Amino acid sequence: MPASRTAVRPVLHHTVLAFCTLVAGLALFCLQARADASAFVGSYSGSAEVVALDGSLIPRDISVEISETKDGFRVQWTSVTYRVDGSVREKSYEIDFVDSDRDAVFAAAQRKNVFGHVVQLDPMKGEPYVWARIVEQTLTVYSLFVGADGGYSLQQYDRTLADGGLNLRFQTIRDGQIQRAVETFLARD
């Protein structure tokens, strides 16, 4: 009996060691699988021509800065539109993103609740619901608006890493129909 008990110990030891190695490997894999925005960090700028509803081309300057924050990353972007009548319209946005419970999907940290926790805005109150994801070399930011009539508008910004900068594709979809699409290259500053 003592001989068989001695023979079981090495087998049990190897089984426990193999299990611990498997758990450590899975933990390392999960950490590596988590999407990382660090490759996108930097400042980028460029220009594009947007097709207006009447078919005319409207020049637009576009810039974006992506930076790391304590809890995730921040995307700041500005669009300057030069209208035919000579007027200039500038819009700027800044959104922080934090990890969600899903790999490669990030929640917008747009405001703090009464407990000091960062939360999403409420689309049922006319506020945008914003989130981001990273798939391979593309960081996508989505912004969903629910209209007073229950229809929706979705803005999608795809920023894909490219030599020397980012390829940007922006589109607005309203109730399933693409309203506007813009593609351009933004050079790393």
QUITA-V452608 format. One record per residue. N is the residue number from 1. OMEGA is omega as a letter, one per 20 degrees, with the letter a starting at -180 (999 if undefined). Layout:
BEGIN
n = <N:N>
omega = <OMEGA:OMEGA>
END
This chain:
BEGIN
n = <1:2:3:4:5:6:7:8:9:10:11:12:13:14:15:16:17:18:19:20:21:22:23:24:25:26:27:28:29:30:31:32:33:34:35:36:37:38:39:40:41:42:43:44:45:46:47:48:49:50:51:52:53:54:55:56:57:58:59:60:61:62:63:64:65:66:67:68:69:70:71:72:73:74:75:76:77:78:79:80:81:82:83:84:85:86:87:88:89:90:91:92:93:94:95:96:97:98:99:100:101:102:103:104:105:106:107:108:109:110:111:112:113:114:115:116:117:118:119:120:121:122:123:124:125:126:127:128:129:130:131:132:133:134:135:136:137:138:139:140:141:142:143:144:145:146:147:148:149:150:151:152:153:154:155:156:157:158:159:160:161:162:163:164:165:166:167:168:169:170:171:172:173:174:175:176:177:178:179:180:181:182:183:184:185:186:187:188:189>
omega = <r:a:a:r:r:r:a:a:r:r:r:r:r:r:r:r:r:r:r:r:r:r:r:r:r:r:r:r:a:r:a:a:r:a:a:a:a:r:a:a:r:r:a:r:r:r:r:r:a:r:r:a:r:r:r:r:a:r:a:r:a:r:r:r:r:a:r:r:r:a:a:r:a:r:r:r:a:r:r:a:r:a:a:a:r:r:r:r:r:r:r:a:r:a:r:r:r:r:r:r:a:r:r:r:a:r:r:r:a:r:r:r:a:r:r:r:a:a:r:r:a:a:r:r:r:r:a:r:a:r:a:r:r:r:a:a:a:r:a:r:r:r:a:r:r:a:r:r:r:r:a:r:a:r:a:r:r:r:a:r:r:r:r:r:a:r:a:r:r:r:r:r:r:a:r:a:r:a:a:r:a:r:r:r:r:a:r:r:999>
END
